[in-house]
Amino acid sequence: MSRKTVLRRTRTRTVAAASLIAAAALSLTACGSGDSGNDAKGSSSAVASTSNSGGSGAEVGTKVGIAADTSLSASRCTTGQLDASWASEVGPDMNNDGQQTVLVMLKNTGSADCSMVGFPGVQLQTEHGETWDLRRDNEKPKPVTVGPGEQVAFDITFLASTRDDDRKFAPNQVVITPPNERRNLVLDWPYGGALLDQSAATHPGTFIGPVNAGH
């Protein structure tokens, strides 16, 4: 075998090895940047031990709210600097069998701007310890910056139970995990009544939207 032939084969093996390494690196990058999927709920899985209509920040579980990738200059809003409240405790009509929406406000109680983007984790809980992790809608999250004392909001869309033969879910508390956080805020459910229990449904009529500055 000639020296030219040996060099040619050596060069071919080197190029092939480099191509395999590049392909492996690309594959790893694609896996790492995959979307979390619409089934991800990101809320606490434990039952809250206390109730606080202003948001307790108690560490109820270890799952996190679902966040989208972003590059905001302000530091992330942490649970410890947020206060949760209902936009209104009047309404909705729990005897209405149509879809309704309520707003949850998240207030920056800190002294500096903070930022967030994505979906909070939301878990409904009954007084008997039953839980329902709400699914997300298909709205694309947008980054929001929250100044000191300012508020952002997210919505909970739901179907009330209005028939005696419905499968019912009567919420007592709402456990909220801000995007990319592990500690929770706890609100009482102030509207009474019961929801149509679709916790096992693929496309339930009760779901949440992303954090939004437009409210």
Stockholm file with secondary structure:
# STOCKHOLM 1.0

chainA/1-215         MSRKTVLRRTRTRTVAAASLIAAAALSLTACGSGDSGNDAKGSSSAVASTSNSGGSGAEVGTKVGIAADTSLSASRCTTGQLDASWASEVGPDMNNDGQQTVLVMLKNTGSADCSMVGFPGVQLQTEHGETWDLRRDNEKPKPVTVGPGEQVAFDITFLASTRDDDRKFAPNQVVITPPNERRNLVLDWPYGGALLDQSAATHPGTFIGPVNAGH
#=GR chainA/1-215 SS CCHHHHHHHHHHHHHHHHHHHHHHHHHHHHHHTCCCCTTCCCCCCSCCSSCCTTCCCCCCCSCCBEECCCCCSSCBCCGGGEEEEESCSSCCCTTCCSEEEEEEEEEECSSSCEEECEECEEEEECTTSCEEECEECSCCCCCEEECTTCEEEEEEEEEBCCSTTSCEECCCEEEEECBTCCSCEEEECCSCSCEECCTTCSSCSCEECCCBSCC
#=GC SS_cons         CCHHHHHHHHHHHHHHHHHHHHHHHHHHHHHHTCCCCTTCCCCCCSCCSSCCTTCCCCCCCSCCBEECCCCCSSCBCCGGGEEEEESCSSCCCTTCCSEEEEEEEEEECSSSCEEECEECEEEEECTTSCEEECEECSCCCCCEEECTTCEEEEEEEEEBCCSTTSCEECCCEEEEECBTCCSCEEEECCSCSCEECCTTCSSCSCEECCCBSCC
//
